[in-house]
Amino acid sequence: MVGVEQLGFDFGTAAPRRLVRVTPAKLATWTDCPRRYRMTYLDRPTPPRGGAWAHNTLGAVVHNALKALFDLPADRRTPDQAVALVNRQWKSEGFRDVDQAAEYRARAGRWVHDYVASLDVDFEPLGVERWVSSPTERIVAEGRVDRIDHRDGELVIVDYKTGRHVLTSDDARGSQALALYALAARRTLRKPCRRVELHHLPSGSVAVWEHTEESLARHVRRAEEAADEIDLATETLKAGGDQEILFPPVTGRQCQWCDFRRSCPEGQAAAPAIEPWALLAP
């Protein structure tokens, strides 16, 4: 088995192939629905999107508050300060009404209060909302990591979650995004990185996985296969290919919350519309 550290350019006699730049978000969008990928990343002008989703607003507020917290000196990273930052960052887009927005603002405040109270905030992360990047044989994997810790001589990828469901080690193990972040972080920061963590603030739980070279390599192969498909479809479209054949819709329950639902008759037929606050935790 070839280790991930050995993946890279081939400096033999053959001309190096063009590397495809991908982020976890692009790969996930392609896998979920090629039509949504085309509308998101290729169509110009971009088709009109739907309105804001309350669960996305909530997640963004929590992420922004924690980023702002770690921008402060360590002695000011208190639970009460974290709550104040939630209130300062708060937005109400997507919520049903003022009362619902106030309820979830209070929830978000409790989440970050309890989360920060559980942390040793004297440590300094090596990265907060840090952009990392690494080439493999066929792609450049890159993206922005919520937090990168340095523990016992190794990097640890930390990803904040605010969704409805408690996460498990299987979620951490199966996350292509976390695996690519680990690969890119160790290339960018020149330190070993195997451990990835999902910090679920509503439950206070942490889902952990320790990657091996083999498990990282498997994620890289899957990412490269998807990137090859994206590149072929994109180049064929530029050459005049049929966008409906190259970027077909994949319909299902996810069509309920697709940003491009109004531009997709197949998605509208596949699932009924839901309210912008329907995906909030009960």
C-alpha positions, 0 to 999 in steps of 0.5 A: 500500500502506498502511503499518502505521504508518497502521493505527489507529482511524477517527475519521470519522463511523462509530462505531468497531468493537470491537477484538478483543484477541489474542495470537500464542498465541491466533491460533496455537491457533485456526489449529491447532485451533478445538476446542483454542482453545475448550477453552483459552480459553472452556470453564469449567471448563477440561477436564483437561489432560495432564501436563507435556511435557519439551520444554516444561519444558526451554524454560521453564528456559532462558527463565527462566535467561536472564531472570534473567541479564539481571536481574543487573548486567552484570559478573555476566552470565557464562557460568558464572553462566548455567549456575548459573541453569539449575541453580537454575531446573531442573525435571524434569517430563515427563522419563522418569527422573532420568538423562534429566533430568540429561542435559538439564539438562547440555545446557541448561547447555552451551547457555546457557554457549555462548550467553552467551559469544557475547554482549556482555553489557554492553548493556542490553536495552530489554525482557526478558519485556516485554509490548507492545501495539498496536491496528490497525483491527480488533484489539489485538495484544499479547504478551510478548517474550523480549527487545527490543534497541536497536541502531543506533537501532532495536528488535530482537525476540529470541526464544529457541528450544530445539527440535529443528530448526535455524531459517532466515530463512524461519522468522523471515520467516513467524513471525506472532508475531515480526511482531506483536511488532515492530509492538507493540514499536514502538508501545509503545516509540516506536522503529522496529522491523523486525528479528526474530531467532530465537536457536536455543540448541542450534545456536548459530544466529540466523535473521534477517529484516528486515520491510518495511511491506508484510510487516508489513501482510500479517501484520496482515491475516492476524491480523485475518482470524483474529481476525474468525473467532474473534470471530464463533465466540465471539459465536455460541457465547454466543448459543446456537450449536453448539460442535461446528460453531463450534469443530470439531477439526482432526486430525493428527499434532499430536493426539499432543501436544495437552493436551486429547487425553483430552477429544477422541475425534477426536484420539485416533483421529487419532494414537497417544499419545506419551511426554512426552519424545518431542519432546526433541532426540535 
